[in-house]
């Protein structure tokens, strides 16, 4: 398994309550429902900062290998550094009160 | 005084917060009409709200009986068609339009499901608010729009045409047209899982049963004061449950050596005959009962879990479907409950978790945390009502911090940590 496949398998095990046997195991056949997929997409966003396409919810044919490929593709396409750099530049315009409020929300 | 028109769908966890919200708005001097299932007419009357039934009691029961099929693979298009949900949308729109007073009306709908509210806002030029009762509704919004646009498009376009709205309008635009989005849970619950988008205002749990009668049925006092404190089992007020839920919950409680109080409105969902040591009630006043039981085994519904948090009752959650696993996981991460997915619902596992939760030392109250936010519970709906009423005033302009918050929505946890470090560094430099 690739590192991404291993990470996906661990997420699925936690979400589905069953451990996938191979990278060809299908999310929906393992008992996943569309809202379980919503939770998987949220974890991918939280872990990798990428938003996978929402039509994955409705494909009905989604394996660990395919999920990992979609994540790896998303990471390549994501302009993470550009986004972060733009954001960090914007921070300079904030007042100290705004900064304190933002930090409180992050805790 | 403004006209507040509220539309919601679902069961107690979805409807009672709107009844309480209506009561708050009414206390603020507004005229309030609640549009929801006929089953809730009595609740609305007790809260002093005008009421429009969007169905009949029989139709509501039929729809509830259809919901388990959604867990078993029934498609949304067929569910909408056979339960008349497009016609319901048109009926809701008609009732909203009839009560609308130009410039003096706010439309408030349950997040994602109350399309009639967005359509009426579009047709009438009134401000709209969408209110979510659980985080999964916001997490799933992108998927819901995809489903509306791809699976339910025929029905929705038909409704829009009937209502005189442009059937070819931009779906992304109308789906995002609510001027206010509220989340009825506290920030600490939000931060224990996928974060809500920055545009959503969080208000705290509403404790929707807070105005109900606390009278106990005859004989229950004796059970609650008996030598072994009972376990309370409930799967909420709907029928959208895993078929094994009640058997697993009841058998887990019995194996733990506890009397079981089984609360389920639909008797046919409970084991028949009831095993020894199990008493069935169609409904109990949870505010009065929860502080007196040893623990609660439940499905993970938001109303049930927030009431248990408020009472400090140990919780074991057998979560399956809709918002429940997400709710359960948040509580488990916070050390406030244990939960099991359906493949692990054995009496042994349920019983072991009950013992663990009953023996867990109670959590010390962190300021602003789960055990120390009585104020949040008490003020949640007042804040929600205030924000809704403010929609009749000019919208606030966006600040630079709001823009930053929106951009943070799209970052990973690690990226947000980088931003937070930078912010702390900036404060330190300014302080030096």
Interface residues (C-beta under 8 A of the other chain):
Chain A: X15 X16 X17 X18 X31 X33 X34 X35 X36 X37 X38 X39 X41 X42 X43 X45 X46 X47 X48 X49 X50 X51 X54 X55 X57 X58 X80 X83 X84 X86 X87 X88 X90 X91 X93 X94 X96 X98 X99 X100 X101 X102 X103 X105 X106
Chain B: X71 X136 X139 X140 X142 X143 X146 X147 X150 X151 X187 X193 X194 X321 X322 X323 X325 X326 X340 X341 X342 X343 X344 X399 X400 X401 X403 X404 X405 X407 X408 X410 X411 X412 X413 X414 X415 X416 X418 X419 X420 X422 X423 X424 X426 X427 X430
